[in-house]
Amino acid sequence: MRRKDKRPASKSEKRGRRERVAARVPVLLHDRTFRRYWSGQTISLFGDQISTIALPLVGVLALNATTAEMGYLTALVWVPALLFGLHAGAWVDRRGRRRRTMIGADLGRAALLASIPVTYAFGVLTLWQLYGVAFGVGVFSVLFTVGDPTLFVSIVPKDKYVEGNSLVYGSRAFSFVGGQCGRRARPVPDSASGRARGRCVLRRVGILSF
């Protein structure tokens, strides 16, 4: 068989390939500000899904929580939205600095979640602490969520709202699928469970500090 000659691509061919690849990328992702916003949102959405599963799972594996107690843990994450949703929106609007508020809320959630493996390592983790963490995570989530729409319209041109929302909600839908992979986790001994939860939370801390 005759071997085909492989000649190096010329500059024009390389430029053409780059242009074809760039044409497939949504226009908004060429904008550095939106790209950072979308990346942070995507990572944060995955972190939310993972932590929603991790809290009840820690209660079962480390503290032998009952079915009702697992339900309380899940509910406490969402209760702040009912209690503080309207007030948080008004407070964020008056305060301004929405980007700082959102970053601070993510760091607050990370700090609360990071307290779980620390207290477990010292043998002082309690179910009441998990309740407090769940409620605190819910409060910070409300602050993050109410600031997001205003930040979105401030960085996305009006004629790109549909494309921008498509990217954000596409990430949200993908996080519902990818984040739920934790449901396949198998029960492990308490010591191994603590190490696994610690690694999960540390990854969460790194993810949220975007």
N, C-alpha and C positions, 0 to 999 in steps of 0.2 A: 504493500500500500504506500502511496505517495504521502509523505508527511506535509501537512500544510505549513506554509511559512507564517510565522507569527511576528509581524513587524510591530514595533511600538506605536501606540496611538499618537497622532499628531496633536498639537495644541488645539487646533480647531475642533477635532473630534472630542477631546477631553472637555472643552468648553461646551460643546453641544450636549454631552452627557449630563454635565452639571445643570445646564438649563432645563433639560427634560425632567431631571429629578426635582429641581426647584419648582417646576410647573405643577407637580403633583402635590406639593405641600400647600396647605391652606394659606391664603394670603395673610391672615392675622398672625400666623406663627412666624412670619418674617419680622414681625414687630417685637423688639426685645422686651418691652414692658409687658405686653400681653403674654408673651411666651413664658416669662417668669411667673405671672399671675396664674396662668393655666397649669404650669408645672406644679406650683405650690398647691393649687386646688386639687389636682389629681392625687398627689401624694397624701394630702390631708384626708381626702375621701377614703383612700385605702386604709389609712390609719384609723379612721372612725369605725369602719367595718370590722377591723381586726380587734380593736379595743372593746367594741360592743359584745363580741363573742368571748373575749378573754376574761372579762370581769366575772360573769357567771361561772366560767370554767375554772377560774382560780378558786371561787367559793366552793365548788364541788370537790376539786382535787386536793386542795390544801386545808379546807375547813369543814368538809363533809356537809355542805349546805343542803337543805331540803329543797324540794321542788318549789314550795312557796317562797323560800328565801331567794332562790334564783329569780323568781318572778319579780320580787321586790327590787333586786339589783337592776334588772332590765328596766323596770318602770321608773326608777329614780333618775335614770339618764334622761327621760323624756318629761318628767314632771316640771322642771324649770321652764320649759317652753310654754307650758300652760300658765305658770305663775308669773313669769317675768317677761314674756315675749313683747308685750306692748310697751312696758316701762323701759326695757332694754333698748328698744328701737328709738324711743324719744331721747333717752340719755345719750346714745351714740350720735344722734343727729345734732344735739346741742353741743356735744363735746368736739365733734369733728375728729380729725386725725384717725380716719377709719383704718388705714393700713396698719398703723401702730397698734390700734385696738385689736385687730385681727391677729397680728403676730403675737401680741401679748396673750391673747386668749389661747392660741395654740401652745405657747410655751407654758402657760398655766396648766393646761391639760396634760402636757408632757411631765411636768413636775409632780402632779398628783399621781399619775400612773407610775412614775419612777419610784414613788414611795412604797409601792407594793412589794417589789423584790427586796428592798432594803429592810423593811420590817419583817419580811419572811425570813431573811437571812439571820436576823437577831431573835427569831422565835416569838415575836410580839404581834404578828399579824392577827387581826380580829375581823369578825364579820361586820362590826360597826364601822371599822375603818373602810371596808369596801363600800358600805352604804354611803359614807361621807365622800369617798372618791367618786362614786357614781353620780352623786348629786352635784358635786363640784364640777365634774366633767360636763354635766348637762348645762350648768350655768355658763361656763366658758363657751360651750357650743352655741348657746343662744347669742352671746355677744359676737361671736364670729359670724353667725348666719345673718344677723340683722345688718351688719356692716357690709356684707358682700354685694348686694344689688347696687348700692350707691357707688361702690368702688368699681364695679363692672361698667356702669354707664359712664364713668369718668375716664376710663382708659380705652373704651371701644367706640369707634365712630358709629353714628346712628345707622348708616347703611350697612354696617357689619354686625348688627345685633343678632340676626338669625344665625349667621356663621359662628359667632362667638358662643351663643347659647348651645348650638349644636355640639361644639367641642367640649364645653363644660358638662353638659348632660350626657354626652357620650362617655366621658370619664366617670361620671356618677354611675351610669348603667354598668360599665365594666367593673367598677369597684364592688358593686353588689354581687357580681359573679366571682371575681378574683378574691375579694375579702372573705367570702364565705368558705373558702377552702379550709379554714381552720375548723370547720365542723367535722372534718374527717379525722381530727386528732384523736388518738387513742389514749385511754387512761394510763398513766405512768405512776411509779412510786413518787411519794411526796418530795423527796430530795431532788429527783430528776425534774419533777414538775416545777419546783421553784426555780431551778436553773433555766428551764425552758421559758417560763413566764418572764424571768429577768432578761433573757436575751430579747424576747419580744418587746418588752417595754423600752429597753435601751435602743432598739431599732426605731421605735416610735419617737424617742427623744431626738435621735438624729434626723428622722424624716421631717419632723415638725419644725425644726429650726432652719427652714428654708429662707 
